[in-house]
Structures are given as structure tokens and as C-alpha cells.
Amino acid sequence: VTPSDLTSEKIRRGRMNTDIEKLIGKKFDEAPEEYRKASPAFQVRRNSPPTILFYGGSDNLVPAEQGSLMNARLKELNIKHEYYLYPEQSHNWSLLNETLDKMIAFADRYL
């Protein structure tokens, strides 16, 4: 569970804003292009490696739209990936065993 678009106003107005500003070193209004460059959704290329994504539909820290956006970008570029959205899952991830099993199967398949 990670943000894929740091330019998103919803992400920047949330609890993560301070962390994002520390990462970038500037406020969004001072450097919007830096936020875009630090956003995984805008850095995906046709030769990007296989990717696995896990998102919770009830996550109030990283909204589910972040996963939907990344999933769409990976599909658009025809990158092998798996996308899992758990509608009831919050940011406090409680599906660790299931997630680990899926990650191991993914690694066996693509790495």
C-alpha cells in the first residue's frame, strides 16, 4: 500500500502531506514537477518490472484511487502485474498471511 500519485490533492491534504514535503524538500506549489517525478504512476515505463499491488478500500491514509490509478497505468503499458483491492481493509493491514502467500506466488511466477 503506497501512494502512486503524489500530485493528488487528496493525498497532499491528508496525514501524509508532511512526509511527502520532507521527501520532496518543498511544498507542492513550489515544485509540482518534483512531486510528479517522485510519483510511481508517472515513472512507469514499458520496460518496468512485474508489479504486485495491494490496496484497502477503507484506507484513510492511502486512498484506494491510488491503487486504481497504478493498476490502470500498468494495464495501459501492458506490464505484468497483479492488483488486489480489499474493500473492507484499512491502512492497518490485517491480511498479512494472505498477502505474503500472494507475494511468494508472484515472486515464483515472475522473478
Secondary structure as GFF3:
##gff-version 3
##sequence-region A 1 111
A	DSSP	alpha_helix	9	12	.	.	.	ID=ss1
A	DSSP	alpha_helix	17	24	.	.	.	ID=ss2
A	DSSP	three_ten_helix	28	30	.	.	.	ID=ss3
A	DSSP	alpha_helix	32	37	.	.	.	ID=ss4
A	DSSP	alpha_helix	40	43	.	.	.	ID=ss5
A	DSSP	beta_strand	51	56	.	.	.	ID=ss6
A	DSSP	alpha_helix	64	76	.	.	.	ID=ss7
A	DSSP	beta_strand	81	86	.	.	.	ID=ss8
A	DSSP	alpha_helix	96	110	.	.	.	ID=ss9
###
